[in-house]
């Protein structure tokens, strides 16, 4: 071999080595080939899928651990515009459990148009969703193998951390827009098995959103999954069984409604409005929005009933309590039940040094909630860490001194939450409760159970103080329960 030919051969080998994909690129290339090929994937403009399935009920189930409650999903349709970053979902969901809003089917329409997430009400009115919702929907947009692999093929995407776990090969993908996902493919078929991304949950903090894929089908020269199961923190959020899949079909108009597109971005919860109604000596109803609290004044301290929704609401209620009675420390908060909208402010309450009074079966839930990482969206407790101090209630607990008596009772047989507590003020014949009776609501599915508990406890009540709704006479509860 001449020197010239030897040089050409070495140069060819070097070029070949340089062209060889990196391990992380190889995973994406293999996934693309298994799905139908790079060129076919990049040529796709729209994806339309239809089917049925289920939605989970994260944070609202009967117990903190139980995940049996679900909404049956029918008429599911999702349209995705891959290049335009648009997506619209339509579905009807029907609860398979006793729901405090009733069990009638609920039609839902919601979508994403670039950076704008929106919801369309049954009357056709469109509204803009919060930025946090838009962020999650942009992640959901990519939780499909066709969409994420297409994004991973973009030269501006960053691939990293290739690894093998059990029967899967895994790579981290940061899209050109800066979103990071984990893609796993089967070592045999090379088809994507799951996509994972991290998000923030108000109660749970940093959580993994994972979508698993199964039942791949041939669709217009592509392999696409007919079953997609999404979990949040390992709890089922969506389980879809697709009966129809179409590539490059008519996507229709996916633009956000004009009202939603023109609305200002919602980067934070609105400021809390806290109104004050004195119900009796040492008893104040702190209302003003959808979730209320009650302040109770003891001889040497204050107790709050309910730390609802989020940091914004709960911190505002705590500030109002201290303003009303500046000479006494606020030391405790009674949490009616574990549901996320009623316990969303517990971490804020702990950051303010309050002891949590809750049902004993929810103790592991609160212990976990207080120790969870909140790095994606830091909250009050992550900024001011404090340990959880908890007083557990079994069947009942009496809080009493010379100025105030409060009897805290567990609600037996509740189909809404088996951690449910009510607070009874015997001197003023007041009952404080959440979700069991909301005066003025169209549906009060749990009113009869509340009456049963009141009767069994032989409580003498004049007024119901609800966490939802306005203060009402006890006769209203009896009338509602009788109508059931």
N, C-alpha and C positions, 0 to 999 in steps of 0.2 A: 504494500500500500504506500502510495506516495505521500509525501508530507502534506501536500495540498488536500488530498482526499481525507487524510487523518484529521486535518483541521475542520473540514466540513462535517465529518462525523461527530467530532466533539461538540461543535457548535450546535448541531441538530439535537444532540442529547441535552445540552444545556437549555435550549428552547423548549424541549419537551418537558424538562423538569420544571421550568418556570411556568409552563401552562398547566401543570398538574394542579387540580383543586386542593385547597387546604382542607383539613378534616371537617371544619365547620361548613365550608362551601359544599363539600361532598354530601353532607346530610341534606342540605337544601336541594341540591341537584337530584339526589335520589328521590326525594319527596316529589319534586316536580315531574320527574320521569314516571313515577308511579301514578300520579294524578292524570297524566295525559300528555306530558311534554311541555317544555318551556314555552315554545312558540304558541301552543294551544292555550296555555294559561294566560299569557300576556295579551292574547287576542280577545279574551272575554270582556264584554262591556257590561252586561247585567246578569243578575241571577235572581230568579223568582222561585220561591219554594212555598209549598202549602202542606198542611197536615193537621195533626191534633196532638194532644199530650197532656201535660200537667205543669202547673206552677207551684212552687213550694210556698211556705208561709213562715219564712225565717223570722225568728224573734217574736212571733205572735201565736205560737202553738200552746197546747194545753199545759205543758211543763217546759222548763228550760232545756231538757234533754230530748223530749219527744219531737219527732219530725213526721208524724203520721198525717197531719192535716195538709190538704192540698186543694188547689183549684183545678177542676177539670177544664182543659183547654180544648175548644172546638173552633172550627173556622179559622185556623191559624194561617196567615199569609205574610210573608216577608219579601220585600223587593229591595234589592241591593244594586246600586250603581257604583261599580268598582272604581272607575276613574274619577267620578264626581264626588266621592265620599258622601254619598247620600243613602239613606236607608229608611224604610217605613214598615211598620209592623201593625197588623190588624189581627184581633183575636177576640173570642168570647170566652170568658172564664166563669165557672160556676163552682162555688164552694162545696166540698164534700163533707162539711162539718157545720155545726151551728154557728152562724156568723152574726155578730151583733148588728151588722148592717142589712141582715136578711140574706136569703139564699137565692134570690133572683139572679139570672144570668147577667153578667156585666160586659158590655161591649167596650173594647179599648182600642184606641188608635194613637200611636205615638211614633216618633221618628227622629232622624238626625239629618241635618243639612249643613255639612261642613262643621262649623263650630257651634251651630245652633241646634239644641235639642228642644223638641216641642211635643205637646200633647194636644189632641183634638177631642173636645168634649162631645157628648152625644148630640148636642144641638149644633155642632159644626164649628164652634168657636175654638180658635187655636190660641194657645198660650205658650210662652217660652219657659222651659224648665231651667233649673239652676245649673250653674257651670259644673258642679260636681256630677250632676246627672249626665251632662253632655260628655264629660270625661269618661264616665263608665260606658256610655253608648258608643263612643269612639273605640273603646276597647272591645266591646261586644261586636262591633262591625268587623273586627279582625279575628274574632273567635270562630272562624270557618277556615278549613284548610286551603280552599281556593284563594281566599283573600289574603291570608297571612303568607302563604308560599309566594304568591305574586308580589307582595311587599318585600319579602326576603330576597327576591331576584333583582330588585332595584339596586343598581350600582351604588346608590347613596345609602343603602341600608348597611348596618354593622352587624356582623356575625361573630359570636364569641362563645367560649367555654364549651366546646364539644365534649360529650361524655356518653358513656354507655351505662344504662341501669337495667338489670334483668334482661328483658327482651326488647328494650327500646334504646334507640340512639337519640340523643337530646342535644339541642343547640339553643342558645339565647339569641333572639333577633331584636335589634333596635331599628325601627323603621326610619325612613327618611324624615318623618315628622317628629321623631324623638320618642316614640312609645316603645316600651320594651315588653317582649313576650318570650315565653319558653315554648319551643316546638319539639314534640316528641314523635318519632316515627317507629314503626314496627321493623325490627331487624330483618324479618323475612320478606314481608310484602312491600316494605318501605313506604307504606301508606301512613299518613299522619294518624296518630292515636289520640293525641290530646294537645290542647293549647292552654297555657297558664299565664295569667297576668296578676299583678298585685294592685289592690285598690284599698280605699279607706271605708270602713264601716263605723258609723257614729258610736255604736256600743262595743264593737269587737276590735276596733282599731285596724291595724294592718292585716288584711286578709287576702287569701288566694282565691281568685276566680278561675275555675278550671272547667273547660269544656272537653268532654270525651266523645270520640266518634266511632260509629259502628255501622254495620250493614251497608257497605259501599255498593253503589250501583253504577252502571254505565249510563252516562248522560251526555249526549252530543259529543262524543269523543273524549270525554273526561270520566274519571272515577270520583264520585261524590258520595258522602255519607248520607244515609237516610235516617239515621238516629243521632241526635245531638243532645247530650246530657250535661247541663251546666250546674256546678255546685259553687256555693259561697261558703268558705270555711268548712268544707266537706258536707254541707247541708244542701240538699237538692233545691235549686232555684228554678230550673226549667228542664223538662224532659220531653223532647219533641220527636214524634214519629212522622216523617215526611212521606206523603203519598204522591206528591207531584214535584218535579224539579225541572226547570226550564232555563236554558242558557240563551242569552241575547233575545229574550222575548220582550214584549211590550212592557216597559216599566211604568208607563204613565208619568204623571207629574209628581216628582218627589220633593219639590221645593217646599220649604217651610211656609206655613200660612203667613200672610202679610203681617198680621198683628204680632206673631211670634218673632218674625225676622226683624221687625222694627223695634221691638222691645229692648230695653237696656239689659245688659248682661247681669246675671244674679250671682255675685261672687261670694256672698255670705248670707246667713239667715237674716231676715228683717229684724230691726230692733224690737225688743220685747215691750209690750204694753201691759203694765200691771195696774189694775184697778183695785180699789179697796172697799169692801163692804163689811162693816162691823155687824156681826150676827148676834153676839152676846158679849158679856164682860169677858175680855181676854180671848175672844174668838173672832178672827178676821178671815173673810173670803177673799183670796188674792186671785182675781180673774183677769179678764181683758182680752183673752184670745181663746183658742180651742181647748187648751188644757189648763186647768186651774190648780191651785194649791190652797191649803188652809193653815193659818198660823194660830198656834195655841200658846197662851201665856201661863206658865206655872209660877210658883212663888219666887224662884231664883233663876229660872232659865226659860228658854223658848223652844218649842218643838214645831217642826214643819210637817205637814202631811202632803206628800208627793213632791218629787224632784223630776218634773216631766221634760220630755222632748229633747233638749240639748243644753249645752253650756249657756247659750244666750238666754234662754228662758229661765233656767234654774238660777243662774247667777243674779238675774234681775229680781227674781222672787226673793232670794236671800237678802239682797240689798234692801228691798222694800221692807222685809221683816225687821231688819236691824234699824231701819229708819223709824218704824212704827214704835218700837220699844227699845230705845238706845241704851237703856240702863241694864239690860239683861242679855247674857250671851245666848246665841242660837246654838244649841248643842246636838240636836238629834233631828232626823228625818224619818218619817214612817213612809215606806214605799208600798203602795197597794198591791202591786203584782209585777212580775218580771217582764211583761211585754215591753218591747223596745221603746215605744212612744211614751211609756210611763216610767221607764228606768233610764232614759237617755241622759238625764242630768245627774245621775248618781255619782259619776266620777267627779263632776264639778262640786257636788256637795262634799265629797270626801276631801277634795282639794281645799275646801274651806273648813276642814276639821270636824265635820258633822259625823256622829255615829249613825249607822244605818240600822233601822228596825224593819225587819222583813220576815216572811215566813221561812221556817227552818229548811224546807226543801229547796229554797232558792239560794242558800248559803254558798254552795259550790259555784253557782253562776256568778254571784257578786265577787267572790274571791278571785275567780278567773278574770272577770271584767276589769278589776282594779289593777291587775298585774300585766295586762296585755300591752304590747307596744303600740304607740300612736305616733309613728315617725312620719308617715305620709302627710297627715294633717294633725299637727300637735294640738292637744287640747289643754284645758286648765290643769288637769292632774299631771300631765306630762311636763308641764312648765313648773308646777309646784307639787312635787311628789309627796304623798303622805300614805301611810298604811291604812288598810281598812279596819275599822272597829265596828263590829256588828253585834246586835242583840237579836237573837232568833226567837220567833214566836211559834209555838206549837199550836195548841188549840186556842189559847187566849193569853193576854198579857194586860195587867193593870198598871197604868202610869198614874201616880197619885201623890199629891202633896196638899197643903192647906188651901191652895188657891184653885186647883184644877184636878179633875179626875177624868181620865180617858181609858176606856176599855177597848182593847184591840182584839178583834175576833177573826179567826179563820173561817172562810166561807166554805161550807161543806157542799159537795156535789156540784160545784160550778163546772159548766161545760165550756166556760171561757178561759179560765186559768185556775189550776188547782193550787196556786200560790196566793190566791186572792185573800186580802185582808180588808176589813171594814173597821172604822173607828167610831165609837159611840161615846157621846158626852151625856151621861145620865142626868146631870143637874139641869142642862138646857134642853134635854130630850132631842138632841141633834144626832143624825147619822151621816157620816162622811163615807162616800163610796165612789168607785170608778167603774165605768162601763156596764155595770149591772142595771142601772136605770139612768137614762139621760133624758131629763124632762124636755118634751117637745120633739124628740126624735121620732122619725117615722116608724122605726122598728126598735123594740126593746125585748130582745129574745130571752134575756136572763132575769127579767123582773120577777117572775113567779118563784124562781130559786132564791132570790133575795128575800122575798116575803117569807118563804119557808124557814130560812135561817133566822130571820127576825122573830118569827113565831116561836121557834124552838128555843131561842135565847130569852124569850119573854121580855123583849126590849120595849120600852115605852117611848114612842117617837112622835114628835110634832112636825119636824122638818127634815127633809132630805137635802144634804149638801153634796152635789155631784161634782166630779172632776171634769165632766162635760155637761154643759147646759147651765141653767139658772137654778137657784134655790127654789125648792118646791115643797108644798105641804105633803105630809105623809099620805093623805087621802089620794093624791095623784098616783102614787106608786100602787096603792091597793086597786085603784080603778084600772090601771094599765095591766097589772097582773091578772085581774079577773077577766079582762078582755082576751087574754091568751087562751 
